[in-house]
Each structure stands twice: as C-alpha cells, then as structure tokens.
Amino acid sequence: MSRQENDHTPGTKVLANCGKCGLCLSVCPVYQTLKEEQASPRARLQLIKAFEKDSLATSPLLKEIISKCLMCGSCAAACPSGIDHYGKFMEMRQKMVEALGDAPAIKTMVYLLAKEHRLRTGSKMAALGQKLTPDFLGDKYRVGNIPVSRFPSLNRRPFRDAQPGRILPEAGTTSASGKARGRIAYFTGCATNYMFEDTGRAVTGILTALGYEVIIPKAQTCCAIPMLFHGAAQKAEGNIQANITALTATDADRIIVDCTTCGAALKDEYPAFIKRADLTGGLEEAAANISKKTTDILSFLGEHDLSFHPDAGSDSRHLGRAVYHAPCHSRNSFSSHAGIQTLLKTLPNLDYIPTPGEADCCGGGGTFFYEHPETAAKIMDRKREQLRAVEPTLWLTDCPVCRINLAGNLKPDSHVNVCHPVVPIHNAI
C-alpha cells in the first residue's frame, strides 16, 4: 500500500487541516530571522504532505529544510487548526534519518544518551578534555557558534551520585506529627546531573525548606527528547520505559523538573509516543499518571507563599539587576511566563528588569546552534541587544540549553552570570 492509499491515517488527516493561514510565520523564530517561505512551519507541513503522497522524493535538501527547526512548539501553540506540528516533524525527521543517515556528531550524541553508563563515561572523557585543552585552543575552536572555552565546566561528580535517593524536609518545616507536606519526585535531567549542580542543589534546598520530602530516582536517565528530535524513536523507547518505571516506583504526589524540555517530554511526549507506538503492559496508564503529576519547579513555586530571609535584600546578599529569558517550552508547554515574572518581582535579593524580547527564542534549540550556527547566531544577536540598555548582573533562564547558548554567546569580558532562577530564589529563602 502506498502512502497515498493510506491517506486516511490520523496523522495525515490532521496534516490536511492546515489552511496555510500564516499565523505560524509570526511566531517561528527561524522564519522571522530568514524570511524564507521554505523556513516556515506551513512550508514544512506542505512538504511532508507531498512526501506522504509520494509526490516528493527524499533528498539532502528536504532533510535540511525539515531539520532547520528549533522544535520550540510555537507554531503548534499558535495554530488555529490544532495541528500536531511536533509529532509530524519528529516522524518526518525519523524518515529522513532512516533514508539518509545523520551527521557523526549527532549519531554519537544519540548513542551516548541511549544508555546512562555511556553518558557517564562520555562526561568523564569530556571533563578530562576540558582540563587538558589549552585556553587558546578553547577560544579558537567552536561547537556550532559557541567557543569551546565558553561551555560550562562539568560537575566533579554527577549530581545524582552526590545526593541520597531520599531527602527529608528541613527541621521545623513538617506538621506537628512530623509529616512532610508531600512527596516530590525530582527528575533532574542530564544537564543538572552532569553540568549544572547549582540548579540541583537549589531545587532540593527550596523543596525541603518548604517541607517536602524529595525522592531522586537513581534509575532515571535522559528524557529521550534529543533522540526523538533526531529520528531515533527506537532508541528513545528504552529511555521512556526506564523513566516511566523509575518515576512510578517513587509513588510521589508530584513530579518536578527544572528543565521544561524534560517536562514537555514527561507531560506531553511520553503519552503521545506510547499511543503512536501502541505499547502495552500498562504503560499508557502509567504515562498518563506521570503526565498529570509533572510540573516545572517555577510553576510549582508559584503555588506557594515563599518566606524570604530577613536580610535577603541587604548589600551582602543582594545580587543586582536581573533579566529573564523565557524558554520556548516554558511558554508553550507550561504557559509559565506570566507566573515566573510575578515570582521574580517578589524576590528581595535582585532587581528584576522585564525586557521587551525576553520571550523571544535564543536560537539554542537542542542541537540547532550546532547544526545551523549562522541562523542561530542571527537569532542570538537580538537577545544580546536586549542586554545593552539594562546592563544586568544576572541573566536568568530555566532551560539548560538556553543557559549554554546565552552564556556561550556573551563576550569573554562580560560580567553577566547566567543561571537558573532557582539559584537566587534559594539564596533568598
């Protein structure tokens, strides 16, 4: 049966709903930068539609057009027809990789992420490489548009190794009977585990200060979003099943992520993947339960009245002027931007300055800055422009890839510190 004869599959029917209205053009960072129709979400949908009807053949150009997407979800959020751009783009990427293969660096990344022991070994080798690379070489060589020297140092130990699997609430924060306020499962993701331990310490510190018991599943692994984005659905399946098993075993009231891309995986992509793959054995129910429990740490804190340290705003603890970069998945998967703005305004230890373009994409997009460095650099130029008038001390963002991209594109003599918002929040409570 040809793809055209199978025109009534659910994915194809949804694809046919595209009215080419152009609303996606106004929110697509790539189109807004390049101003080329082939760089627009609606063009990709039409190309996919033609491919599925056997009127367009696989080619390197088609693969490049499909890959030149940040997978930010903005087009799907703005689409009046409710088209699953995310799902269609991931399916098409898989077909392109199956037909044409992928770049060696992307293959290596997928290989490492598919097994935690490989990722652990790879991080050790990368840490050794960071120590042995002379400064002049680190400034000269780039990964995409970011100098090697501007990449964050890796944690001395993986964050999860340095933490107990169960962390009790701080003394004096529980009920009179000694009962915790609730049980939280903390999905750390790869970035916190291997690069940004300051985020992990802040998350656990805040949650235990609020009276929660925190469970950090040792068996958790990569959320699988990078593999899905690069057409490696079969390899992603193992990670998805492992994480569902690990999180279900915690019997937690809530599941907290500090990375909203990981959050989008648990909340949206796991149920969708299991449905597409027709997996059985109770996985559909377990994924739905995880989806209901998952939220990002900043949205979770927005549900609470935070008590700040009496001298949090003093000169000794004041952190200066701060701007915020809203990651695409924070906006599109959790709709958390307004709540985060409100939260940041309450912090006594920093002066939060809203900027007009703080919700604009930074061009990081997983591996987008590596695969399409020129386009990523143009997108990033607009973000840097926002800093000139404000001259902040802190640039806050709750996405680790955005953090890498923002910090990596600052000038070497910049005094701006890029970190997760939980760091100054933890400092203030």
C-alpha positions as CSV (number, residue, x, y, z in Angstrom):
1,M,0.0,0.0,0.0
2,S,1.4,3.4,-1.0
3,R,1.4,6.4,1.3
4,Q,-1.3,7.9,-0.9
5,E,-3.6,4.9,-0.5
6,N,-3.2,5.3,3.2
7,D,-4.3,8.9,3.2
8,H,-6.8,8.4,6.0
9,T,-4.3,7.7,8.8
10,P,-4.8,10.1,11.8
11,G,-1.6,11.9,11.1
12,T,-2.4,12.6,7.5
13,K,-6.0,13.8,8.3
14,V,-4.6,16.3,10.9
15,L,-2.0,17.4,8.3
16,A,-4.8,18.1,5.8
17,N,-6.3,20.6,8.3
18,C,-3.5,23.2,7.5
19,G,-5.2,26.2,5.9
20,K,-1.9,27.9,5.1
21,C,-3.2,30.9,7.1
22,G,0.3,32.0,8.1
23,L,-0.2,32.5,11.8
24,C,2.7,30.2,12.4
25,L,5.0,32.6,10.4
26,S,4.6,35.3,13.0
27,V,5.8,33.1,15.9
28,C,8.5,31.0,14.2
29,P,12.0,32.2,15.2
30,V,13.6,30.7,12.1
31,Y,11.2,32.2,9.6
32,Q,11.3,35.6,11.4
33,T,15.1,35.5,11.0
34,L,15.5,34.2,7.4
35,K,12.2,35.5,5.9
36,E,12.2,32.5,3.6
37,E,9.0,30.6,2.9
38,Q,10.7,27.2,3.0
39,A,11.9,28.1,6.5
40,S,8.2,28.4,7.7
41,P,6.2,25.7,9.6
42,R,3.5,25.8,7.0
43,A,6.0,25.1,4.2
44,R,7.4,22.1,6.1
45,L,3.8,20.7,6.6
46,Q,3.2,21.0,2.9
47,L,6.5,19.3,2.1
48,I,5.6,16.5,4.5
49,K,2.2,16.2,2.9
50,A,3.7,15.9,-0.6
51,F,6.2,13.3,0.7
52,E,3.5,11.2,2.2
53,K,1.6,11.3,-1.1
54,D,4.6,10.1,-3.0
55,S,4.9,13.3,-5.0
56,L,8.2,14.3,-3.3
57,A,11.3,12.2,-3.0
58,T,13.8,12.0,-0.2
59,S,16.8,14.3,-0.7
60,P,19.5,16.1,1.3
61,L,17.7,19.4,0.7
62,L,14.4,18.1,2.1
63,K,16.3,16.7,5.1
64,E,17.9,20.1,5.7
65,I,14.7,22.0,5.4
66,I,12.9,19.7,7.9
67,S,15.9,19.9,10.3
68,K,16.1,23.7,10.2
69,C,13.5,23.9,13.0
70,L,14.1,24.7,16.7
71,M,11.3,22.3,17.8
72,C,10.1,25.1,20.1
73,G,6.4,24.4,19.7
74,S,5.4,28.0,19.0
75,C,3.8,27.0,15.7
76,A,1.6,24.4,17.3
77,A,0.7,26.8,20.1
78,A,-0.5,29.4,17.6
79,C,-2.2,27.0,15.1
80,P,-5.9,27.6,14.9
81,S,-6.4,24.1,13.3
82,G,-4.7,22.3,16.2
83,I,-2.2,20.6,14.0
84,D,0.4,18.4,15.8
85,H,3.5,20.0,14.3
86,Y,5.7,18.4,16.9
87,G,4.6,14.9,16.1
88,K,4.7,15.4,12.3
89,F,8.2,17.0,12.4
90,M,9.6,14.2,14.5
91,E,8.1,11.5,12.3
92,M,9.5,13.2,9.2
93,R,12.9,13.5,10.8
94,Q,12.9,9.8,11.5
95,K,12.1,9.0,7.9
96,M,14.9,11.4,6.7
97,V,17.5,9.8,9.1
98,E,16.4,6.3,8.0
99,A,16.9,7.2,4.4
100,L,19.9,9.5,4.5
101,G,21.6,8.9,7.9
102,D,22.8,11.7,10.2
103,A,26.0,13.6,11.0
104,P,28.6,11.7,13.0
105,A,28.3,14.1,16.0
106,I,24.6,13.6,16.1
107,K,24.9,9.8,15.9
108,T,27.4,9.9,18.8
109,M,25.1,12.0,20.9
110,V,22.2,9.7,20.3
111,Y,24.4,6.7,21.1
112,L,25.5,8.2,24.4
113,L,22.1,9.3,25.5
114,A,20.6,5.9,24.9
115,K,22.4,4.3,27.8
116,E,23.2,6.0,31.1
117,H,26.6,4.2,31.5
118,R,27.7,5.5,28.1
119,L,26.7,9.1,29.1
120,R,28.6,8.8,32.3
121,T,31.7,7.6,30.5
122,G,31.3,10.3,27.9
123,S,31.0,13.0,30.6
124,K,34.2,11.8,32.3
125,M,36.1,12.0,29.0
126,A,34.6,15.5,28.3
127,A,35.7,16.7,31.7
128,L,39.2,15.4,31.1
129,G,39.2,17.1,27.7
130,Q,38.2,20.4,29.4
131,K,41.2,20.2,31.8
132,L,43.7,19.4,29.0
133,T,42.5,21.9,26.4
134,P,44.8,25.0,26.4
135,D,42.9,28.3,26.6
136,F,44.0,29.5,23.2
137,L,42.6,26.3,21.6
138,G,39.4,26.6,23.6
139,D,38.9,30.2,22.2
140,K,39.8,29.1,18.7
141,Y,37.6,26.1,18.2
142,R,33.8,26.2,18.3
143,V,30.9,23.9,18.7
144,G,28.5,25.5,16.3
145,N,28.6,29.2,17.1
146,I,30.0,28.7,20.7
147,P,33.7,28.7,21.5
148,V,34.7,25.5,23.4
149,S,36.1,27.7,26.2
150,R,32.6,29.1,26.8
151,F,31.0,25.8,27.6
152,P,30.2,25.1,31.2
153,S,32.6,23.0,33.3
154,L,31.2,19.6,34.1
155,N,30.3,18.6,37.6
156,R,33.1,16.9,39.5
157,R,30.6,14.2,40.4
158,P,27.2,13.5,38.7
159,F,24.6,15.4,40.8
160,R,22.5,12.3,41.5
161,D,25.6,10.4,42.7
162,A,26.3,13.1,45.3
163,Q,22.7,13.1,46.6
164,P,20.8,10.5,48.7
165,G,17.9,8.9,46.9
166,R,15.6,10.3,49.6
167,I,16.0,13.8,51.2
168,L,13.8,14.6,54.2
169,P,12.2,18.0,54.8
170,E,14.2,20.6,56.8
171,A,13.7,20.5,60.6
172,G,10.7,22.6,61.7
173,T,9.0,22.5,58.3
174,T,6.8,19.5,58.8
175,S,3.5,19.2,60.6
176,A,3.1,18.7,64.3
177,S,3.0,15.0,63.7
178,G,6.3,15.2,61.8
179,K,4.6,14.5,58.5
180,A,6.0,16.0,55.3
181,R,4.0,18.4,53.3
182,G,4.1,16.0,50.4
183,R,6.4,13.7,48.4
184,I,8.2,15.1,45.4
185,A,10.0,13.1,42.7
186,Y,12.7,15.2,41.2
187,F,13.6,14.5,37.6
188,T,17.0,16.1,37.3
189,G,17.6,15.6,33.6
190,C,21.1,15.2,32.1
191,A,22.2,18.8,32.3
192,T,21.7,19.2,36.1
193,N,23.2,15.7,36.6
194,Y,26.4,16.4,34.6
195,M,26.8,20.2,34.3
196,F,24.6,22.4,36.5
197,E,24.7,21.1,40.0
198,D,24.0,24.6,41.3
199,T,20.5,24.1,39.9
200,G,20.0,20.8,41.6
201,R,21.2,22.0,45.0
202,A,18.8,25.0,44.7
203,V,15.8,22.8,43.8
204,T,16.3,20.3,46.6
205,G,17.1,23.1,49.0
206,I,13.9,25.0,48.2
207,L,11.7,22.0,48.2
208,T,13.0,20.7,51.6
209,A,12.8,24.2,53.1
210,L,9.1,24.2,52.0
211,G,8.5,21.0,54.0
212,Y,8.6,18.4,51.2
213,E,10.2,15.0,51.1
214,V,12.3,14.8,47.8
215,I,12.9,11.5,46.0
216,I,15.6,11.5,43.4
217,P,15.2,8.2,41.4
218,K,18.6,6.7,40.7
219,A,17.4,4.8,37.7
220,Q,16.2,7.8,35.8
221,T,18.0,8.6,32.5
222,C,17.8,11.0,29.6
223,C,14.2,12.1,28.9
224,A,14.7,11.0,25.3
225,I,13.6,14.3,23.7
226,P,17.0,14.7,21.9
227,M,16.6,11.2,20.4
228,L,13.1,11.9,19.3
229,F,14.2,15.2,17.7
230,H,16.8,13.3,15.7
231,G,14.7,10.5,14.4
232,A,15.9,7.8,16.8
233,A,12.5,6.6,18.1
234,Q,13.6,3.0,18.7
235,K,16.4,4.1,20.9
236,A,14.2,6.6,22.7
237,E,11.7,3.9,23.6
238,G,14.1,2.3,26.1
239,N,14.7,5.6,27.9
240,I,11.0,6.3,28.0
241,Q,10.2,3.0,29.5
242,A,13.0,3.2,32.0
243,N,11.9,6.7,33.2
244,I,8.3,5.7,33.5
245,T,9.3,2.7,35.7
246,A,11.6,4.8,37.8
247,L,9.1,7.6,38.4
248,T,6.2,5.3,39.0
249,A,8.2,3.5,41.7
250,T,8.5,6.7,43.7
251,D,4.8,6.9,44.4
252,A,5.2,10.7,44.5
253,D,2.4,13.2,44.8
254,R,4.1,15.5,42.2
255,I,7.0,15.2,39.7
256,I,9.2,18.3,39.4
257,V,11.5,19.2,36.6
258,D,14.0,22.1,36.4
259,C,14.2,21.8,32.6
260,T,10.9,22.5,30.8
261,T,12.1,20.5,27.8
262,C,12.3,17.4,30.0
263,G,9.0,18.5,31.4
264,A,7.4,18.6,27.9
265,A,8.7,15.1,27.4
266,L,7.1,13.7,30.6
267,K,3.9,15.7,30.3
268,D,3.2,15.6,26.5
269,E,5.6,13.3,24.5
270,Y,5.5,10.2,26.6
271,P,1.7,9.6,26.3
272,A,1.9,10.6,22.6
273,F,4.8,8.3,21.9
274,I,3.2,5.3,23.7
275,K,0.0,5.8,21.8
276,R,1.8,6.1,18.4
277,A,4.0,3.0,19.2
278,D,0.9,1.1,20.5
279,L,2.9,0.0,23.6
280,T,1.1,-2.2,26.1
281,G,1.8,-3.6,29.6
282,G,0.1,-0.7,31.5
283,L,2.5,1.9,30.0
284,E,-0.3,4.1,28.7
285,E,-1.9,4.4,32.1
286,A,1.4,4.9,33.8
287,A,2.5,7.6,31.3
288,A,-0.9,9.4,31.7
289,N,-0.4,9.4,35.5
290,I,3.1,10.8,35.2
291,S,1.8,13.5,32.8
292,K,-0.8,14.6,35.3
293,K,1.8,14.9,38.1
294,T,4.5,16.7,36.1
295,T,5.2,20.4,36.5
296,D,8.2,22.7,36.3
297,I,9.8,24.0,39.5
298,L,9.0,27.6,38.9
299,S,5.3,27.0,38.3
300,F,5.3,24.8,41.4
301,L,6.8,27.6,43.5
302,G,4.1,29.9,42.1
303,E,1.6,27.8,44.0
304,H,3.3,28.7,47.3
305,D,3.8,31.7,49.5
306,L,7.5,31.9,49.9
307,S,9.1,33.3,53.0
308,F,12.3,35.2,52.4
309,H,15.3,35.6,54.6
310,P,15.1,38.9,56.6
311,D,18.3,40.2,55.2
312,A,17.9,38.8,51.6
313,G,17.8,42.4,50.2
314,S,20.8,43.6,52.1
315,D,24.0,44.6,50.3
316,S,25.7,41.4,51.4
317,R,23.0,39.2,49.8
318,H,21.7,41.5,47.0
319,L,22.5,40.1,43.6
320,G,22.0,43.2,41.5
321,R,20.0,43.7,38.3
322,A,18.5,40.6,36.6
323,V,16.8,40.0,33.2
324,Y,14.9,36.8,32.3
325,H,14.9,34.7,29.2
326,A,11.7,32.6,28.8
327,P,12.5,29.3,27.2
328,C,10.2,28.2,24.4
329,H,9.0,25.1,26.3
330,S,8.3,27.1,29.4
331,R,5.9,29.3,27.4
332,N,4.4,26.7,25.1
333,S,4.2,23.5,27.3
334,F,3.6,25.0,30.7
335,S,2.4,28.6,30.0
336,S,4.5,29.7,32.9
337,H,5.9,33.0,31.6
338,A,3.5,35.4,33.4
339,G,3.8,33.4,36.7
340,I,7.6,33.5,36.6
341,Q,7.5,37.2,36.0
342,T,5.3,37.6,39.1
343,L,7.6,35.4,41.1
344,L,10.8,37.2,40.1
345,K,9.2,40.6,41.0
346,T,8.8,39.3,44.6
347,L,12.5,38.4,45.1
348,P,14.1,40.9,47.6
349,N,17.7,40.0,46.6
350,L,17.6,41.2,43.0
351,D,16.1,43.9,40.8
352,Y,14.2,42.1,38.0
353,I,14.0,44.2,34.9
354,P,11.5,42.9,32.3
355,T,12.7,43.3,28.7
356,P,10.5,43.5,25.6
357,G,12.0,40.5,23.9
358,E,12.5,38.2,27.0
359,A,10.1,35.6,25.5
360,D,11.9,35.6,22.1
361,C,13.8,32.4,21.2
362,C,17.5,32.5,21.8
363,G,18.4,30.1,18.9
364,G,19.8,27.3,21.1
365,G,17.1,24.7,20.3
366,G,18.8,21.4,21.5
367,T,21.5,21.0,18.8
368,F,20.2,23.8,16.5
369,F,23.1,26.0,17.4
370,Y,25.5,23.2,16.3
371,E,23.6,22.2,13.1
372,H,22.7,25.7,11.9
373,P,25.2,28.1,13.5
374,E,24.7,31.0,11.2
375,T,20.9,31.1,11.7
376,A,21.4,30.5,15.5
377,A,23.9,33.4,15.7
378,K,21.4,35.8,14.0
379,I,18.7,34.9,16.4
380,M,21.1,35.3,19.3
381,D,22.2,38.7,18.2
382,R,18.7,40.0,19.0
383,K,18.9,38.6,22.5
384,R,22.3,40.2,23.2
385,E,20.9,43.6,22.0
386,Q,18.4,43.4,24.9
387,L,21.2,43.5,27.4
388,R,22.9,46.7,26.3
389,A,20.4,49.1,27.9
390,V,19.9,47.1,31.1
391,E,23.4,46.1,31.9
392,P,22.3,43.2,34.2
393,T,24.3,41.2,36.7
394,L,22.2,38.1,36.2
395,W,20.6,36.6,33.1
396,L,18.1,34.0,34.3
397,T,16.7,31.1,32.3
398,D,15.1,27.8,33.2
399,C,16.4,25.8,30.2
400,P,19.9,24.3,30.4
401,V,20.4,24.5,26.6
402,C,19.3,28.2,26.6
403,R,21.7,28.7,29.5
404,I,24.6,27.2,27.5
405,N,23.6,29.3,24.4
406,L,23.2,32.6,26.3
407,A,26.4,32.2,28.3
408,G,28.3,30.9,25.3
409,N,27.5,33.9,23.2
410,L,28.5,36.5,25.8
411,K,31.8,38.3,25.3
412,P,34.7,36.9,27.2
413,D,35.0,40.0,29.4
414,S,31.3,40.0,30.2
415,H,30.4,40.2,33.9
416,V,26.9,38.8,33.4
417,N,26.2,35.5,35.2
418,V,23.8,33.1,33.5
419,C,21.9,30.8,35.9
420,H,18.6,29.2,36.6
421,P,16.1,31.4,38.6
422,V,16.0,28.8,41.4
423,V,19.5,29.9,42.4
424,P,18.6,33.4,43.5
425,I,15.3,32.1,44.9
426,H,17.2,29.6,47.1
427,N,19.6,32.4,48.1
428,A,16.7,34.5,49.3
429,I,14.7,31.9,51.4
